[in-house]
Amino acid sequence: MSATASTHPPQSTALVRWGNFFFHYRNAVFPLVLVALFVGFRPVYLQGSERLDNWIDLLGIGIALTGQGLRFAVIGYAYIKRGGKDKKVYAERLVTDGFFQHSRNPLYLGNLLVLLGLFVIHHNPWVYALGVSFFLFAYSAIVAAEEAYLRGKFGEEYEDYCRRVNRWLPDFRGLPQTMRSMRFAWRRVVTKEYGSTFAWCAGALLLLAYDTLAYFDYEQRQSYINALGVLLVAATANWLIIRWLKKSRRLAE
């Protein structure tokens, strides 16, 4: 459902405060929470079956790739600065074009799908329960803080946008027309997304290795673990190259 002024009261002050906290410290808090979850709980094979676990891993990778694909599409067609200003919620203008015509928070939806994919790879019930609960709360709080800011800055323009567009679930009606009417900025996607894409891909590779070594000795799955290591090295090299190209201004938006 869409969040509107007439059907949804303003978010609680406490939720907004939490949102401002998470917005400011998310680059430190979120990785720490993920490390604590993944290290604190052992990966679980579904019914003790390695074969079933391989399918679960593929499902998790697919979910994460869906989330990343959504982020690529959003940033490629209409970028919105989510880093704020001085680590506080900030917006120079109200972005309502591109994918933001179909969902008010498509980037955060993409983040949640990536996180869910990692949880599926790990597949521990406690990680599902604690991780999903924490990140749903954290991103809901961040959205509440952003909505309070945007409502205060843009007033009726933002209220009208809320009446037309869902907070989370995309409305796909008219999406093909939206995409055809805009040019996809692949350079912007590369320069804006190379870091976060590398982070979760590296995390997924480490999780796959951890998942295997929790049940087998290295010698028993040496080829598989080595292949994951090669992919990690390749991903790191790719990250370093893109970072160098960006810093040297050889890769500009």
C-alpha angles and dihedrals in degrees: 000000000000119000108236135175091241099049102030123053119219115284116265117268090237092056091048090051090052089048093054089048094051092043091054098043104026095111088061103030100046097053091045091052091049093049091048091051097045096042096038095054127048119236113255128220112218106250087346090286121139090197092055090045090056089056090047089052091052090049091051092049090049093051092048092048090051090054092047091047089054090052091049091052094046095048093041095055104032124001124208121189105240097173091079121205121297086353091299129114108274139157130181092196139005107260111211103151132090113021088346086078088067104035131015094217109029093144093055090045087055090050092052092050091051090050092047089052091055091048090052091052090052091041100189113146091222091053090051092049098043099032098047092044094049098047095043088054094043096050093041088054092048090050090049090053092048092047091051090051095045092045090052095047103038101026116180093009089062093042089055090049090052091052091054103040133050119244095227120351112073120237102218095195108120093007095127090053091049092053094046092051093057136058117239109236102209094174090058090050092052096046095043100039108034093092100048092040091053092047097056094038090053089046091051092051091049090048091052090051092046090048091055098041090051088069106022139042117249091249091057093057101022097135093049094047091047090051090053089050092052090050090050092051090048091049091049092049090050091051092050093049094050091045091052092047091050096046092047089049092238088122111049130168 
